[in-house]
Amino acid sequence: MFRSIRIDAVLIQAVIAGALSFAHLHDLAEAAGQSGWKAWAYPVSVDLLLVAAWRRLRGARRDRSAWTWFVIALVASLGANVATAGLLDLANVPAWLRILVAGWPALAFLGGTLLVHQPTEPTPTAAPAPAASADPAPVVDRPDVAEEGPEIAPAEPVPALPEAPPPASVPVVPPALVDHARKVATEHRTRTGTDIDTATLRARLGIPEDLADAIVAQLA
């Protein structure tokens, strides 16, 4: 039986830290005038408020009320631990601290009540899927063909038309070449009195025949 018990170092550390904090809260409450069972009830009140606020924060991280009560309980716990570390004379507790200790039960009761009874935001649920219709869709029966019609002979394939030859590509004439050809044609017209033909323009410019035809078409 003892072999199944596993010792958890984190759990041991948490028990020791909780016991020390519990004792510090008890000592402070007893020094502030709370004797007997009342001094032991103060640590329980502080720790329960801290746990309730933490559980509330786990469900709603943006809950300002839960953060407020969590900070209040944490300050009360840390304050008691620091006060009992020799910074406060427990034999002569100041009046303001007695007032805080005496008023803590009402404050803890208010915080715990608000944390428990505060409504939570409803979790959005997906809309239920529409229920399938119980009645199946009606099946339309196709009438059977009583008699078969006359067989139709397949049409003869239409011979494909011959493809048209691709259009001849028109050469692109640079604008500078057109300007130069226009000067040559003007000079030819002034000298001979006739327009320049394709062969003469081709010979004067030293260009291919198709390019010379394209230039003559632009000069016309």
C-alpha positions as CSV (number, residue, x, y, z in Angstrom):
1,M,0.0,0.0,0.0
2,F,2.8,2.4,0.9
3,R,4.5,1.7,-2.5
4,S,1.6,3.3,-4.4
5,I,2.0,6.6,-2.6
6,R,4.1,9.0,-4.7
7,I,5.8,11.9,-2.9
8,D,5.3,15.1,-4.9
9,A,7.9,17.8,-4.0
10,V,5.7,20.6,-5.3
11,L,2.8,19.4,-3.0
12,I,5.1,19.2,0.0
13,Q,6.4,22.7,-0.7
14,A,2.8,24.0,-1.1
15,V,1.8,22.4,2.3
16,I,4.7,24.0,4.1
17,A,4.2,27.4,2.5
18,G,0.4,27.3,3.3
19,A,1.1,26.3,6.9
20,L,3.6,29.1,7.5
21,S,1.2,31.7,5.9
22,F,-1.7,30.3,8.0
23,A,0.4,30.6,11.2
24,H,1.4,34.2,10.3
25,L,-2.2,35.2,9.8
26,H,-3.1,33.6,13.1
27,D,-0.4,35.4,15.0
28,L,-1.3,38.8,13.5
29,A,-5.0,38.3,14.3
30,E,-4.2,37.2,17.8
31,A,-1.9,40.2,18.4
32,A,-4.7,42.5,17.1
33,G,-7.0,41.3,19.9
34,Q,-8.7,38.3,18.2
35,S,-8.2,35.4,20.6
36,G,-9.2,31.7,20.7
37,W,-11.0,30.2,17.7
38,K,-11.4,33.7,16.1
39,A,-7.7,34.0,15.5
40,W,-7.7,30.7,13.7
41,A,-10.7,31.7,11.6
42,Y,-8.9,34.7,10.0
43,P,-6.4,32.6,8.0
44,V,-9.3,30.4,6.7
45,S,-11.2,33.5,5.7
46,V,-8.2,35.0,3.8
47,D,-7.3,31.8,2.0
48,L,-10.8,31.0,1.0
49,L,-11.3,34.4,-0.5
50,L,-8.1,34.0,-2.4
51,V,-9.1,30.6,-3.8
52,A,-12.6,31.9,-4.7
53,A,-11.2,34.8,-6.6
54,W,-8.7,32.5,-8.4
55,R,-11.4,30.1,-9.5
56,R,-13.4,33.0,-10.8
57,L,-10.4,34.2,-12.8
58,R,-10.0,30.8,-14.4
59,G,-13.4,31.1,-16.0
60,A,-13.3,34.8,-16.9
61,R,-9.9,36.5,-17.3
62,R,-11.4,39.9,-17.9
63,D,-13.6,39.9,-14.8
64,R,-12.5,43.1,-13.0
65,S,-14.4,42.2,-9.8
66,A,-12.5,38.9,-9.5
67,W,-9.2,40.7,-10.0
68,T,-10.1,43.2,-7.3
69,W,-10.9,40.6,-4.7
70,F,-7.9,38.5,-5.7
71,V,-5.6,41.5,-5.1
72,I,-7.3,42.3,-1.8
73,A,-6.9,38.8,-0.5
74,L,-3.3,38.6,-1.7
75,V,-2.4,41.9,0.0
76,A,-4.0,40.7,3.2
77,S,-2.0,37.4,3.1
78,L,1.3,39.1,2.1
79,G,0.8,41.9,4.6
80,A,0.4,39.4,7.5
81,N,3.5,37.5,6.5
82,V,5.6,40.7,6.2
83,A,4.2,42.2,9.4
84,T,5.2,39.1,11.5
85,A,8.8,39.2,10.1
86,G,9.9,41.6,12.8
87,L,8.8,44.9,11.2
88,L,5.8,45.2,13.5
89,D,5.8,45.0,17.3
90,L,3.2,42.3,17.9
91,A,3.1,43.2,21.6
92,N,1.9,46.8,20.7
93,V,-0.2,46.6,17.6
94,P,-1.3,50.1,16.3
95,A,-5.0,51.0,16.4
96,W,-5.4,51.2,12.6
97,L,-4.3,47.6,12.3
98,R,-6.8,46.5,15.0
99,I,-9.5,48.3,12.9
100,L,-8.4,46.5,9.7
101,V,-8.4,43.1,11.4
102,A,-11.8,43.7,13.1
103,G,-13.3,44.8,9.8
104,W,-11.9,42.0,7.7
105,P,-14.7,39.4,8.3
106,A,-17.3,41.8,6.8
107,L,-15.1,42.6,3.9
108,A,-14.3,38.9,3.2
109,F,-18.0,38.0,3.5
110,L,-18.9,40.7,0.9
111,G,-16.2,39.6,-1.5
112,G,-17.1,35.9,-1.3
113,T,-20.8,36.6,-1.8
114,L,-20.2,38.7,-4.8
115,L,-17.8,36.2,-6.4
116,V,-20.2,33.3,-5.8
117,H,-23.5,35.0,-6.9
118,Q,-22.2,37.1,-9.7
119,P,-23.6,35.9,-13.0
120,T,-21.2,34.6,-15.6
121,E,-21.4,35.3,-19.3
122,P,-23.3,32.7,-21.2
123,T,-21.2,30.5,-23.5
124,P,-22.3,30.9,-27.1
125,T,-23.6,27.7,-28.5
126,A,-23.9,26.7,-32.1
127,A,-27.3,26.7,-33.6
128,P,-28.8,23.2,-33.9
129,A,-28.7,21.7,-37.3
130,P,-32.1,21.4,-39.0
131,A,-33.7,18.1,-38.5
132,A,-33.9,15.9,-41.5
133,S,-37.4,15.3,-42.9
134,A,-38.9,12.0,-41.8
135,D,-40.8,11.5,-45.1
136,P,-38.5,10.5,-48.0
137,A,-38.8,12.5,-51.2
138,P,-41.4,11.0,-53.6
139,V,-39.9,8.9,-56.3
140,V,-41.3,9.6,-59.8
141,D,-41.6,6.5,-61.8
142,R,-40.7,6.9,-65.5
143,P,-43.0,5.2,-67.9
144,D,-41.6,2.3,-69.6
145,V,-41.2,2.5,-73.4
146,A,-43.7,0.1,-74.9
147,E,-42.4,0.1,-78.4
148,E,-39.0,0.9,-79.8
149,G,-38.9,3.5,-82.6
150,P,-37.3,3.0,-86.0
151,E,-33.6,2.9,-85.9
152,I,-31.9,6.1,-87.2
153,A,-28.9,5.6,-89.3
154,P,-25.9,7.5,-88.1
155,A,-25.2,10.6,-90.1
156,E,-22.2,10.6,-92.4
157,P,-19.3,12.6,-91.0
158,V,-18.9,16.1,-92.5
159,P,-15.6,16.5,-94.2
160,A,-13.5,19.1,-92.5
161,L,-13.0,22.3,-94.4
162,P,-9.5,23.1,-95.4
163,E,-7.8,25.5,-93.1
164,A,-7.2,29.0,-94.5
165,P,-3.6,29.9,-94.8
166,P,-2.4,32.2,-92.1
167,P,-2.3,35.9,-93.1
168,A,1.1,37.1,-94.2
169,S,2.8,39.0,-91.4
170,V,3.2,42.7,-92.1
171,P,6.8,43.9,-91.3
172,V,7.0,46.6,-88.7
173,V,8.7,49.7,-90.1
174,P,10.6,51.9,-87.7
175,P,9.5,55.5,-87.9
176,A,13.0,56.7,-88.5
177,L,13.2,54.5,-91.6
178,V,9.9,55.9,-92.9
179,D,11.2,59.5,-92.5
180,H,14.3,58.6,-94.4
181,A,12.4,56.9,-97.2
182,R,10.1,59.9,-97.4
183,K,13.1,62.2,-98.0
184,V,14.4,59.8,-100.7
185,A,11.0,59.7,-102.4
186,T,10.8,63.5,-102.3
187,E,14.2,63.8,-103.8
188,H,13.3,61.2,-106.5
189,R,10.1,63.1,-107.4
190,T,11.9,66.4,-107.7
191,R,14.6,64.9,-109.9
192,T,12.4,62.7,-112.2
193,G,8.9,64.2,-111.8
194,T,7.5,60.7,-110.9
195,D,6.8,58.8,-107.7
196,I,9.4,56.4,-106.6
197,D,8.6,52.7,-107.1
198,T,9.3,49.7,-104.9
199,A,12.4,48.5,-106.8
200,T,14.0,51.9,-106.8
201,L,13.3,52.5,-103.1
202,R,14.6,49.0,-102.3
203,A,17.8,49.7,-104.3
204,R,18.4,53.1,-102.7
205,L,17.8,51.9,-99.1
206,G,19.1,48.4,-99.4
207,I,16.2,46.8,-97.7
208,P,14.1,43.6,-98.3
209,E,11.2,43.6,-100.8
210,D,8.5,43.1,-98.2
211,L,9.8,46.0,-96.1
212,A,10.1,48.2,-99.2
213,D,6.4,47.4,-100.1
214,A,5.3,48.4,-96.6
215,I,7.2,51.7,-96.8
216,V,5.7,52.5,-100.2
217,A,2.2,51.8,-98.9
218,Q,2.8,54.3,-96.1
219,L,4.2,56.9,-98.5
220,A,1.2,56.6,-100.9
